[in-house]
Amino acid sequence: MNTLHMNKILQQIAEQHGTTPEQVYADMEYALEAGRRSTDPAVQAEWSKIPSRGEQPDLQDVILSCVCRLLLEV
């Protein structure tokens, strides 16, 4: 996923929720960090399923993983 696609996604979410793309990004990052820090084995099991381009999945990795999972369910 390139930056242009990511920006479009953030803009669309922001418009739907009456906020800014920057706030959407910050809120998503906050949620990701909560997931990363969770000690719940079920949460950690889900994190281990997300492919990552780095040490840990970043926001783009998580969104791409979610999209792929949704497409596989259709």
C-alpha positions as CSV (number, residue, x, y, z in Angstrom):
1,M,0.0,0.0,0.0
2,N,1.5,3.3,-1.0
3,T,1.2,6.6,0.8
4,L,-1.5,7.9,-1.6
5,H,-3.7,5.0,-0.8
6,M,-3.1,5.4,2.9
7,N,-4.0,9.1,2.7
8,K,-7.2,8.4,0.8
9,I,-8.2,5.8,3.5
10,L,-7.5,8.2,6.3
11,Q,-9.4,11.1,4.5
12,Q,-12.4,8.9,3.9
13,I,-12.6,7.8,7.6
14,A,-12.0,11.4,8.7
15,E,-14.9,12.6,6.6
16,Q,-17.2,9.9,7.9
17,H,-16.4,10.8,11.5
18,G,-16.2,14.6,11.2
19,T,-12.5,14.8,12.1
20,T,-9.1,15.2,10.4
21,P,-6.9,12.5,8.8
22,E,-4.2,13.4,11.3
23,Q,-6.6,12.6,14.2
24,V,-7.7,9.4,12.6
25,Y,-4.0,8.4,12.2
26,A,-3.3,9.3,15.8
27,D,-6.3,7.4,17.1
28,M,-5.3,4.3,15.1
29,E,-1.7,4.4,16.3
30,Y,-3.0,4.7,19.9
31,A,-5.1,1.6,19.3
32,L,-2.3,-0.3,17.7
33,E,0.0,0.5,20.6
34,A,-2.6,-0.8,23.1
35,G,-2.7,-4.0,21.1
36,R,1.1,-4.3,21.0
37,R,1.3,-3.9,24.8
38,S,-1.5,-6.3,25.6
39,T,-0.6,-9.3,27.7
40,D,-3.7,-11.2,26.6
41,P,-2.6,-14.3,24.8
42,A,-5.5,-14.1,22.4
43,V,-4.6,-10.6,21.4
44,Q,-0.9,-11.5,20.9
45,A,-2.0,-14.5,18.8
46,E,-3.8,-12.2,16.5
47,W,-0.8,-9.8,16.3
48,S,1.4,-12.8,15.3
49,K,-0.8,-13.4,12.2
50,I,-0.1,-9.9,10.8
51,P,2.7,-9.8,8.2
52,S,5.2,-7.0,8.9
53,R,7.7,-5.2,6.8
54,G,9.7,-4.3,9.9
55,E,10.1,-5.5,13.5
56,Q,6.5,-4.9,14.3
57,P,3.4,-4.3,12.1
58,D,2.8,-0.7,11.4
59,L,-0.5,0.9,10.6
60,Q,-0.2,0.2,6.9
61,D,0.7,-3.5,7.6
62,V,-2.4,-3.8,9.8
63,I,-4.8,-2.2,7.3
64,L,-3.5,-4.3,4.5
65,S,-3.8,-7.4,6.6
66,C,-7.4,-6.5,7.5
67,V,-8.3,-5.9,3.9
68,C,-6.8,-9.2,2.8
69,R,-8.7,-11.0,5.5
70,L,-12.0,-9.4,4.5
71,L,-11.4,-10.2,0.8
72,L,-10.8,-13.8,1.7
73,E,-14.1,-14.0,3.6
74,V,-16.1,-12.8,0.6
